[in-house]
Amino acid sequence: QIAASLGPHWRSRFKEFEDQPMAAASIGQVHRAISLGGKELALKIQYPGVADSIDADIANLGTFLGPFAPRGLFLSTALEELRSSMRAETDYELEGRLTDRMRALLKDDPTFRVPEVDWELSSDRVLATELLPGVPFDQVASMSQEVRNWVASSMLRLTLRELFDFHLMQTDPNWSNFLYDDERRTLNLIDFGATMEYSHDFCYSYALLVKAAADKDREALLHISREMGFLTGGESPEFLEAHVGAAFITGEPFGAEEYDFGTCRMTERNSDYIATMLNGRLTPPPRFVYTLHRKLSGAFLSCMRLKATIPCRALFLSHFEELHRRHLAMHPPQHPPQHPSLEHQAGASVSAQQQQQQQPE
């Protein structure tokens, strides 16, 4: 694959190249190399035939899972989203462009580092990037409480920035995609193959949904869920109770001034609702939600694994309020809101913070 991309004399384009891969995954492996200019590189090389086999692999998976999948899983929709995501992940030129975009978006944030792409050594099947140091999150779990809190809080802040500020999110929460550099005190982000772009209106509606869940506002939550397509309006009372209960548990961190992920038991508590939701769902969720929930659940699981305590409410509101201001600038209110509590929940947090800012220290 590397010869097909970089030519038969590809080794001459490197000062050093390590034949033993430093990491491997399902679609490729990563080798350490040094460019002719002396820069350390991570060279991601895709396995031959991976991109060409996606359709067949997804079809086989559907055939295998079909007889066992509950109706509410909407397996064909989920598999189509998986197919789309896998196609994007095998396009290394696309990943390189997305890496450049995220690097530009985060360039003024000292907490995060994104590697520089070496385009002269990259193609659609080979991606050469700056080699960044650090340890994956599983090794952070044994570090001090202060470090774990900082890493988890930074991870959650990045997730909120991606969704509410950038509308561009790296949706693969695999721990090996995030490296903690203790010497520089940074989180190094090294994989953007599963990056998705969302519209402003989708992100704003989802922000309202999260806020309704955090505030335990049942009426607003159900209204927004219908508006976004999570619900049809014909669901059973039992399903609606499960939908609201699971949303309230998931939104719980963003309603707490200090949230202890180490003791929250979020996964176990949500499991009580899974059977009802799988058997009673009448419509698949919005297509963007599959990748979005993959990242959000991964971010929460990371916080739980690190047993972190985070000021989630303030973190969420700071990004929500800025998104709300941008939304009002793009869509000035001209008519009464479709649902009275939506205006209240969007504006109340802004007013509360303004009052706090006016109070003397």
N, C-alpha and C positions, 0 to 999 in steps of 0.2 A: 504493500500500500504506500509506503513512504517513497519507494522508487518511482511508482506511477505518479506521485504528486510532485516530487522534488527532482526527478531525473535519475538516471542510472549511476551517476557519480555523486549522489547526495551526500556521502560522507565528507567529501571535500568542502562542503558548505559549512562544516562545523569544525571548531578547534578540538572539541571532545564530544563523544557520544557514548553513553552507557547502554550497552546492549541489554542488560538486566533491567526490566521495568521497575520503577519505584512505586508504582500503583497500577492497579488493574480494575476494570469494571466490566459491565455486561456488553458494552459496545466498543470498547477500546482499552488501550493501556497507555501509561504515561512514562516517558523516559527523561532522565536528566541529561542535559546537553549544555555545551558552552559554545556560543556563537564565535565567529571569526573575530568579532570585536571584543570578546572577553566577557560578554554578559551571560549569566547563568539563566538557563531556559528550562521550562517544563514543556516537553514535546508530547502532545496528545495525538496518538495514532489510532485511527479507527480500524477495527477488524474487517478484513475483506468480506463483502457480501452482506454486511449487516443492514445497510439501507435498503437493499433489494429484497430482503426477506420479511420486511415489516408487515406487509399486507397478509402474507401467508401465516405468519406467526399470530397475528391478531385473529384471523379467521379460525385457526386451530384452537386458540384460547376460548373463543366464543362457543365453538362446538363442544369443548370440554365442560365449560361452566354453565352452558345454557340449561341443562336439565336440573341443576341444583340452585339456580339463582332465584331468589324471591321476586315477585312481581314488582315490588317497590324499588328494587335496585335499578331497574331500567338499564339492563345489561348492555343493550345495543348502543345506547347513548354514551354510557361510560366507556365502552370499547372504542367508539369513534373518537372520543376525546383523547384516549390513550394513543390511538393511531396518529392523531394530529400532533400530539406532544412528542412522540418518538421520531416522527419525520423531522420535526424541528431540531431535535437533539442530535440527529445524524448529519446535520448541515453545519459543518465547522466554520464556514465562511460567515453564516448567519450568527453563530455564537461569537465569533470575533467582533462583528459589528456591534452586537449587544454588549459585549465586554467593554468596548470603547465608549458606548453610551453611558453605561453605569459608572465607568471611571470618571467621565466628565461630570456626571451628576453628583458624585461623592468627593470630588477633588478638594472641596473646601471643608470637608468633615474629617478632622484628624483621627477619629476613632477607627475609620475603615480604610483599607488599602485594596485597590483593584489592580491586577497586573497589567502591564503594557503588552499589547499584542505586537509580535514581530511579523509583519505582513509578508516580508520577503521569504520567510520560511513556512508560510501557511498556505493552505488550500481548502477545498471543501471536505477533505478527509484527513488533513493534518493541521493541527493548531499549535503554534509556538507562542508561548507567553513567558513573561518574566517569572522566574522562580521565586516565590515568596516563602519565607520561613514560618514556622509555627507548629503547634500541636492541635490535633482535632479535639472536638468538644468532649469526647469521652475521657480524655486525660485531664480536662479541666475539672471534672467531677471530684477529683481527689485533692483539689487545691483549697485554699482558705475560703471562708464564707464571703469575705470582701471581694475576692477575685470572682467567685461564682456569681455573686450579685451583679457585679459590673459586666461580666460577659453576657449573662442572661438579659439584663436590662438593655444592653447595647443591641443584642440580637432582636429583642422585641421592638426597640426603637427603629431599627433598620426595616423591620417588617411593616411598621406603620408608615415610615417614610416612603417605602416602595409603593404601597397601596394608595395612600392619601396625598402624598406630595408629587411623586413621579408618575403614578399610574403605570409603572413598569416594575414587574416583580420576578425575581428568581424564585421559581416555585418548587425546587427540589430541596427538601430540608435535610438531606443526608449530611450527617455530622462531618464527614470528610471534606465537604465543600466549604467549611468555615474553619480557619486556623487562628488560634490565639497566639500572638507573639508577645510573650511576657516582657521581653527586653524593650520593645517599643511601645508596649501597652496599646496594641491595635488588634482588630479583627481583620484578618486577611481573607478576602472573598475570591475563590479561585475557579468557580465553575458557573457558567451562565447559559448552559445548553438548554435548560428548561425555563427560559425567561418568557414571560407573557406580558402583553400590553393590554390595558383595559381603558375603556372610555371614561371621561370625567363623570358623566351622568351615572354610569354603573357604580363607580367608586363612591360617589356621593350618596346614592341610595343605600349602598352597603354600609356606609358609615352611619346613616340614620338607623339602619337595622341593628348594628352593633350597639349604638347608644340606647335604643329602646330595650335591648336585652340587658345592658348594664344597669339601666334605671328600673328594670323590672316593670316596664310599662306594657302590659299585656295587649291593650287595645291598639297602641301604635305598632307593636311588633306584628300583630296579625294583619293590620292594614298594609304595612310595608311589604310583608311576606306575600300578600296577594298582588300588590303592585309590581313586585319584582318577578313574579311567576313561580315562587316556591309553593304556593297554594292556589287551588282553583276556586275555592269557595264552597265546594261540595264535600269537603272532608268530614269525617265523623267527629263527634265531640271527643272521643278517646284519642284520635290522632291529633287533634288540635292541642289537647292537654300535653301529649308527648312532645309535640313541636315546640310549644311554649316552654315546657320544663327543660328540655335539652338546650334551648337557646338561652334561658336564664342561667343555667350552669356554665355554659361556654362564655357568656358575657360577664360572669361574676368578677373576674379579675379587674375589668375596667370600671367596676363600680366601687372598688376598694381603694382607699388611700394607700395602704400597704398590704400587698397580697402575698401570702405565704404559699408558694407553689409546692413546697415540700410536704405539706399536710392536706392539700386540697382534695385529693382523691377524685379529681374531675373525671377521669376515664371510667372508674368504677361506677360513679353516680350516673353518668350518661348511659351506661350499658342497660340500665333499667328501661330505657325508652326505645332501644334499638329495634326490638321485635315488632312493636306497634308501628314504628315509622316505616319499616321495610314492608310490612304487610298492608299498611293503610295508605301509602302514598299514591296519589292519583296522577301526578305529573312529574317528569324529571325536573331537577333543579336547573336554573339557568346554566348554560354550558360553561361560562367562565368560572363558575363556582367550583367545578371539579379540581382545577389546578389551584385556585385560591385557597380552598379548604385543605388541600395537601400541604401548603406552606404554613397556614395558620395552625393547623394541628401539630405540625412538626415544631413550630416555634414554641407552642405551649408544652409539648413533650420535652423539649430541650430544657425549658425552665424548670419543669418538674424533676428531670433527671439531675439537674444541678442544685435542686432544693433551694432555689433562690427566693428572696423576698424583694419585691419590686414595687415602687410607687406607681402602679399601673394607671390609676384614675388620672393623675396629672399628666402622665405620658400620653394617654389617649386623647385627653381634651386639648392638649396643646396642638396636636395635629388635626383633630376634628375642627377646631375653631378656625384654623387657617384655611382648611378646605371649605368650610361654610362661608367664609368671607369671599373666597374666590368664586364660589358658586353664585352668591348674590350679585357679584360683579358681572358674571356671565349671564345670569337670568334674573334681572331685577324683578321683584314681586309686583304684579299688576292686578292680581285677583286674590280673593281670600283663598287660603290653603284648602286643598281637598279634604284634609283631615286636621281639625283644630290642634290636636296634641303634637302634630309634626312641627308646626311653627314654634310651639312652646319648647319642645325638647331640643330643637336646633338652636334657639336663641337663649335659653335659660343658662346654659353653661357659659356662654359669652358674657352675659350680664353678670354672672357670679364672679367670673375672673376679673372683670372690670372693677367691681366693687372691692375685691381683694387688693387690686393694684392701687386703689385710691386710699386704702387704709395705711396710716403711718406705721413704720416698723417699730 
